[in-house]
């Protein structure tokens, strides 16, 4: 069998055509059977040791989604349904986890973006959480507001897939942009290793890297690790600080873009806080009335980049994906990290709204909708048979905003959401 031939050893032998319960765009029936056989074999190995093994159950769910009539899948489900012990040898599909992961990666890399591809990424992540491509692409999908969770993707396998937004092109030459971004990303990594994941210097450097080269894989990978709360992994970037900062000087001399020049002058001060060339250039720009604040320059560079990339309508300056934030500017990485932590606090438990004015208690659940890093979703409050009027929430600048007008901030000491602005009518505990 083409691809992963060692998977083609089902028991009992398959006969006739492969039957799949629904049409999944981009899925060849032979590949579906091959994958289902392999997933069943791996599931049997795990479920044989522990009938409730979460990874084994997910693998069986994946196999069933691709080929629900697969005899290995039916056999395992029958054993589970009758509470019979699962013997790994009963599904003699000989495949190792690294082989299966490599096969899934080879399939995913050849595919157009689709829910099936995201499902492959989910299974790869299940078996090997450190896969760089998977971390980047799942994060990219979340950033675009797509459903990426295991169950949600399986429910959408037969659905048409929205066209991904075009990736913006850097303003500078591709090689120049990549070299600048790689170096800044390596400097950011050093800051995170030394100061922790919340290092402001690291976050600022990473924002520069993504602004100068929006598709840089190293920068996107580090950002995905941070915002996805993954363990930080070493970046394989060839890097010499002296060579990098010398290169900054070369680009400053060559580029005609004032925003890029000022940003590079800021970076030069990281090596030498008294750099006369950088200090004079920044002071001259300030006297001329230019905004030389680093974050303002990043925002300006992003605006220019997206304006220079036809069709790139989804980006950090599209008001539709900012939650209505002032000026249509997407929150900084620092803000997004803080918002993400508060989002996890909010959706990980149920809350009681105590209204001191009406003397009522309402029981609330908050659910995430869209990209995990945007921290917004729906909420539902009950009191007996009554439903509360609040429907939507988002966290912006560390403030929980409900239905656009009710505002809470999190009190770490009391572990409660209290009203912001000094009001004390109600709180969430």
Secondary structure, 3 states (H helix, E strand, C coil): CCCCHHHCCCCCCCCCCCCCCCCCCCCCHHHHHHHHHHHHHHHHHHHHHCCCCHHHHHHHHHHHHHCCCCHHHHHHHHHHHCCCCCCHHHCCCCCCHHHHHHHHHHHHHHCCCCHHHHHHHHHHHHHCCCCHHHHHHHHHHHHCCCCCCHHHHHHCCCCCCCCCCCCCCCCCCHHHHHHHHHHHHHHHHHHHHHHCCCCHHHHHHHHHHHHHCCCCHHHHHHHHHHHCCCCCCCCCCCCCHHHHHHHHHHHHHHCCCHHHHHHHHHHHHHHCCCCHHHHHHHHHHHHCCCCCCHHHHHHHHHHHHHHCCCCCCCCCCCHHHCCCCHHHCCCCHHHHHHHHHHHHHHHCCCEEEEECCCCEEEEEEEEECCCHHHCEEEEEEEECCEECCCCEEEEECCEEEECCCEEEEEECCCCEEEEHHHCCCEEEC
